[in-house]
Amino acid sequence: MPRSHERLTTPLVRDGGRSGALRPATWDEALDRAAAGIRRSVERQGPSSFGIFSCSKSTNEVNYAAQKLARAVVGSNNIDSCNRT
């Protein structure tokens, strides 16, 4: 399978807000930042500010894990997928 040379191979994080430049980061740093952003949003706006859209092409196990994350960890019932189409 051909791959693009422009494909990202490492996570990028932005320093200095939305206007800051992107820089390469470790997976741990990128995931910690994502988790902190979700946590901040839930603390400020409540659990209903979080939602997940899951893919119908994912396995049942992946979709189950997504709904468990939304409901049990975050406390949100905002989960949907394109399974109905």
C-alpha positions in Angstrom: 0.0 0.0 0.0 1.5 3.3 -1.0 2.0 5.9 1.7 2.3 9.7 1.4 5.5 11.3 2.5 3.4 14.0 4.0 1.8 11.6 6.5 2.3 12.5 10.1 4.3 9.9 12.0 4.6 11.7 15.3 2.0 13.7 17.4 2.1 17.4 17.1 1.1 19.8 20.0 0.6 23.5 19.9 2.3 25.8 22.4 1.1 29.3 23.1 -2.6 28.9 22.5 -4.4 28.6 19.2 -2.0 30.9 17.4 1.1 29.0 18.5 3.3 26.9 16.3 2.9 23.2 16.2 5.9 21.1 17.4 6.6 17.4 17.6 5.8 15.7 20.9 5.9 12.3 22.5 2.7 10.2 22.5 2.6 10.6 26.3 2.6 14.4 26.1 0.0 14.5 23.4 -2.3 12.1 25.2 -1.8 13.9 28.5 -2.8 17.2 26.8 -5.9 15.7 25.2 -7.0 14.2 28.6 -6.4 17.6 30.3 -8.5 19.3 27.7 -11.4 16.9 28.1 -11.1 17.2 31.9 -11.1 21.0 31.8 -14.1 21.0 29.5 -16.1 18.7 31.8 -15.1 20.6 34.9 -16.2 23.9 33.4 -19.2 22.9 31.3 -20.3 19.6 32.8 -20.2 16.1 31.4 -22.8 16.9 28.7 -20.1 19.0 27.0 -18.3 15.8 26.0 -19.4 13.5 23.2 -18.1 10.7 21.1 -19.1 9.7 17.5 -18.1 6.1 16.9 -17.7 4.4 13.6 -19.9 1.6 12.4 -16.8 0.0 10.7 -15.2 -0.4 14.1 -15.6 -3.7 16.0 -18.3 -4.2 18.6 -15.5 -4.2 21.2 -14.2 -0.8 20.1 -17.7 0.7 20.1 -18.4 -0.8 23.5 -15.2 0.7 24.9 -16.1 4.1 23.4 -19.5 4.1 25.1 -18.0 3.0 28.4 -15.5 5.9 28.2 -18.3 8.4 27.6 -20.7 7.0 30.2 -18.7 5.5 33.0 -15.5 7.7 32.9 -16.8 11.1 31.7 -20.5 10.7 32.8 -21.9 11.7 29.4 -24.6 9.9 27.4 -23.6 11.8 24.3 -22.5 8.9 22.1 -23.7 8.2 18.6 -22.5 6.3 15.6 -23.4 5.9 11.9 -24.7 2.4 12.5 -28.2 3.4 11.4 -27.2 4.2 7.8 
